[in-house]
Amino acid sequence: MIETTLEKLGIAQDAQGGSTGENWFGQGVTITTISPVDGKIIGTVSTVTVEEYNQTMDQAQIAFQAFRKIPAPKRGEMVRQLGDALREKKEALGQLVSYEMGKSLQEGLGEVQEMIDICDFAVGLSRQLHGFTMHSERPLHRMYEQYHPLGVVGIISAFNFPVAVWSWNTALAWICGDVTLWKPSEKTPFCALACQKIAEDVFSANGLPNGISNLIIGDAEVGKWMAADHRIPLLSATGSTRMGRSVAQTVAARLGKSLLELGGNNAIIVTPSANIKTTIIGTVFGAVGTAGQRCTSTRRLIVHEDIYEQIKNGLKKAYSQLNIGNPLDANNHMGPLIDELAVNQYLAAQEAVERENGQWLIKGEKLKGEAYESGCYVSPSIAEISPDAQIVQTETFAPLLYLIKYSGAVENAIAIQNDVKQGLSSAIISQNIQESEAFLSHWGSDCGIANVNIGTSGAEIGGAFGGEKETGGGRESGSDAWKVYMRRQTNTINFSDELPLAQGINFDL
């Protein structure tokens, strides 16, 4: 299957890790990519050296000089063509995402659809990069503000969304007139190579030079090169809080800009008036989808004591119906974790739960047998635990859900939800408008995303995506997120024959 999929996407199984047109280069370390689905080798890639990194940066800077001069609606037309190309390649790219990362085929196809959606959004936006006008205090003067391209936008993405996060950044950066330099996770390089091939074909068909879309394969060291590189005015980084803290410090030291999308420790609050069916569906999808490897995965379920037993029973019934196995099989609800390291981290988190007196409603395990020969499959867990437990304060990138009881008013649940260092996504399930509005108020959820009667996972392209606190404060995708990819400039025009000076200063000339 994988050979046919890669052939449809125009990439080979022994690809390399940088790009100058379709001639991908890389003379660094060879990486063998293994699918978590069945433990089979997908192919090999080679990382870039410092010299090759600098060659790619030189190419990107040259391309920027030409690309920035193309009118924004014309750049939008190229993004439209990218969206059409993704539509044509949706099935093959979705299969590759599922096989290389391990998420279900439906989720893989859904991730490609997100790419198509952001392209559509960006096309319309390419005619709406509005500035502002304001009145000058000086006679016969006019003032306004406008936005200009930044230059080379660096992108560091994580394995869990190997293609969507790239598109969120590139579609906006390109219509803004920027060029991009992408370092994907070294765990999912073939997804990146496929995206690069599709993008290069679009730009080539429009007679544009290489260097608008640039790809480099490498480890964390390459990410450090990007963070320290003054030629990258904006670095968008998605990953762990630890990684983001390092990126932020390095970029800030050179007074650059960073856009950070980091960890999440997301909670659903369930009040006495909650619809039980809605609660169970939203929780299971949020906690088990992508095997708990989304930044928006549901980690904590904060349930009022009046309906606590109902929710427990509903979760046990729902979890008993889950099918775990090959994610390319539509009958399965959950696939593998990304690798055996992730499995070990999951098992270590279970040990921490037991050390902190957590009680298992459902205790998952590493799955064995022919269907799980990759060694990356686990069954999900639910633990009843105190919100003060240290393990609850951290993010475990696995299908581990913490069940927490609260009593009294909804404000008590909101306080529990907010009492973690991360602030990405949150939700409340309630039919009580006062509780819902309290949750959405400025004294309610402190997260970047706050939902009512839906779960924590899933986000529409039209809204800005991101979170607060140790989630990093960045915003991607919709709304006015495009502004971070541009520099703001204030302009004053004097159309008089005089030059009035501030503070009444005069020159007798």
Protein Blocks (a to p, Z undefined) as FASTA:
>chain_A
ZZmmmmmnopafbdcfbdehjbdcdfbdcdddddfklopafbdcddddfklmmmmmmmmm
mmmmmmmmpcfklmmmmmmmmmmmmmmmmmmmmmmmmmmnopafklmmmmmmmmmmmmmm
mmmmmmmcccdddddfbehiacddddddfbjadddddfklmmlmmmmmmmmmmmnopacd
ddddfklmmlmmmmmmmmmmmmmmnopaehjbccddddfklmmmmmmmmklmbacddddf
klmmmmmmmmmmnopacdddddddddddddfklcfklmmmmmmmmmmggnlpafkbcfbd
cddfklmmmmmmmmmmmmmmpccddfklmkbmbdcdfblmlmmmmmmmmmmmmmnopacf
bdcdddedjklmnopaccdddddddfkbmklmpccddddddddddehjfklmmmmmmmcf
bdfbdcdddfbfklmmmmmmmklcfbfbdcehiafeocdfkbccddehjnnopaehihjl
lmmmpccddddddfbfbdcdehhiacdZZ
